[in-house]
Amino acid sequence: MFHRSVSALRLGRLLAFLSLLVCYHGIAQDNVAPAPKPLRVTHILGLQGLKENADGTLTIQAHILRFQPHEGNAAEIQVSSIQDVALGVQDKEVGGMPAAIGRAATPFGGGRVIALFAHKKYEIVTLKYRDSDGGFHGAIFQLIKGQAQLLKSELQAGGAQVIEVEKSAEKTKEGGQS
Amino acid sequence: MKAIKKSSLIVLVPATLLILASSPSQLFAANHPAVAQWDLQVDTVESGDVNIGSDFEVAIYENLLKELAKTKRYGRVFRDGDRNANGVHNLLILKTAVESYTPGSEAKRAVTTVAGATKLKVRSKLSTQEGQVVLERFVSGNVRFFGGNLRATHDLAHNVAKAIEQSTLPVVPVSGAEKVADPASDVTGKSRSEDLGR
């Protein structure tokens, strides 16, 4: 009888401890925001003090969009200062200028055949924002397919104004002529 | 004796090169006497009815700022909406409107060489704050062989900066009340209507 009551007490303590542990884990998950997943992007142009076509990572943390190039200093944009986010698609040659030169040097028109397969579709994100003096800025990033929408959603959640997204994306996809 | 000459040459030549490299602006300043400079504000690109992507609009604007700053013809180059430009009496305003855009394809250019060119044409209008037009021109930019489609915007901005650089600017007013001189024609002797007719 005594042994039974002791084992029941132990079991009760164990259950209480386990339930506490589960509760604490739940609370801890609620309090700590998940670490922002950095997006691998290419800065096409726009960010001051940074090289064009610089590869790096893009993160949004504490309402700041931060581009960290692989080499050099990072650039930051206040998400609330972003006035428009536009998405588009661009077809680009893989390998850049060295590949293009190599292709041009390939004899018997082989370069043209290579060119048929050396292109990849990328997504383009264009940001329009204003600095602390009210000056208008634009920045263009190139992302791998499927990431642009993710970035747009994150920016929107962070307080960025997304006014003409659909229109701009449509425009870029269709192209245009007057 | 020869050895001394040789060693002195070894010392003198790099020293001269070093001095030249350290003060190029001072050397070139002699050719361009110090005069009062205009400040410039670059407005955002207006696409109007032309179906052009935001990336092209932004690329034209950013490349214009870069190319115009490179000319070193202006004291300061302001962005659209910059509060620091408020109250500046010697301010010129550059407005850019897209006239036509032909979308190209990098893949087509690579495969065919003759097709797939990206072409842009804009109307650039440089005017004073009072609305006096200093220069108004149609400028084109394109990419035909190597490079991405956005390279057309760089070519365009370069051409706009060149056109503005070649034009004659009015005399910089001392204060805001002072009127500027009539800038009817540019260096090439063409009137504004001729420029627009190109």
Interface residues (C-beta under 8 A of the other chain):
Chain A: I44 L45 G46 D84 A86 G88 Q90 D91 K92 E93 M97 A100 R103 G111 R112 A115 L116 A118 H119 I124 T126 K128 R130 D131 D133 G134 G135 F136 H137 G138 A139 I140 E164 S168 K171 T172 E174 G175 G176 Q177 S178
Chain B: T44 D49 V50 N51 I52 G53 S54 D55 E57 V58 A59 Y61 E62 N63 F78 R79 D80 G81 D82 R83 N84 E99 S100 Y101 T102 P103 S105 E106 A107 A110 V111 T112 F146 G148 N149 L150
